[in-house]
Amino acid sequence: MPSRELPYPVFDADHHFYEPPEALLKYLPKQYKGAIEYVQVRGRTKIAIRGQISEYIPNPTFDVVAKPGAMQSYFKDGNPEGKSAREILGEPMKSPAAFREPAPRIELMDEQGVDRALVFPTLASLLEERMRDDVELVHAVVHSLNQWIDEVWSFNYQDRIITTPVITLPVVDKAIEELNWAVERGARAVLIRPAPVPSASGGSRSFALPEFDPFWKRVVELDVLVALHSSDNGYARYVNDWEGHKGEFLPFVPSTFKMLSEWRGISDTVGSLICHGALSRFPDLKIATIENGTSWLAPLIDQLGGAYKKMPQAFTEHPVEVLKRNIHINPFGEDNMYEIADIMGVDRVLFGSDYPHPEGIGDPVSYVDEISNFSQEDQAKIMGGNLARLVGV
């Protein structure tokens, strides 16, 4: 039985599944075999990308995982005792079928009182950054992952699990082809990494530049929600510049300095969508920031307001109004939803639990306790009504 009985449907904006090795390997074209490998290192299975072992996810098989919500108190209440990451995560658990397959997940959702969920992959967030200098490879790997997702989860399972294919953008025509392929198979939302897009000629550029307009035009035509879900955005290189070392982004290795810039990527992404004009050229684009929290929002609004004050001629619309029109925000469980709703309006905020990740909410519907001072109508919007409108279910 759910821990809370709610008088309205719950549509969770941030669920995840855990990928088995075949998710990345089964449909990978022969010419790219070896680009992704699962290897043994001192008795432990690790993932290697083009021969480079990654520690991004300590256990990439997900046979054993941290318990859902294990870090919930850490994020909400802090860590006054100075516990280590291992102590905070606690005892692990064997990964149940509900974390890997849609039918058992539906049963679990029924137990939790979750009617629908927007479901994202987990391990996929490491791929694009580690292949950024080979755009043909990253397109091939992303498509092979999407084929597996479609086969195992589908992109719309019983109209209750809305699974997000990954869209990578280095080659615009390929991105459009992938988008069309996914929508033909039922996709209502897509996952796009909030980061600069690698270029085949080296370097990178913003996906809000006119070069990408054919893609955004097609997104609008297909009425698809774009989910900018937290991923490895490559910003670790800037932290490394300050800390004097090399290495990949490790989300579970704490660093006080890294915390200071942790959400710079999503701020830059949303700022680019506005300053480079994509949201004004395509005012009907539906953008949701997922698992990026809200600490970046108020500072970005101040910065956009300052930019407009100094250079109004550079904008076709007031940039803050554009943000509030096109962007939908999924706050973290520890964020103040009342403050965010006051900034964005209740229609622009989305509940998301990050289930079953340890950073998330172990009992998703318990989040309603955090918004008890809202009217029931507004609670219904936050807990699922806004997302249902965005994805058309």
Secondary structure, DSSP 4 states (H G I P E B T S, - for coil): --SS--SS--EEEEEE-PPPHHHHHTT--GGGTTSEEEEEETTEEEEEETTEEE-SSS-TT-SEEPPTTTTHHHHHH--TT---HHHHH-S-EEPPGGGT-HHHHHHHHHHHT--EEEEE-SGGGGHHHHTTT-HHHHHHHHHHHHHHHHHHT-SSBTTTEEEPPB---SSHHHHHHHHHHHHHTT--EEE--SSPEE-TTSSEE-TTSGGGHHHHHHHHHHT-EEEEE----STHHHHHHHHT------TTS--HHHHHTTTHHHHHHHHHHHHTSHHHHSTT-EEEEES--STTHHHHHHHHHHHHHH-GGG-SS-HHHHHHHHEEE---TTS-HHHHHHHH-GGGB-----BTSTTS-SSGGGGGGGGTTS-HHHHHIIIIIHHHHHHT-
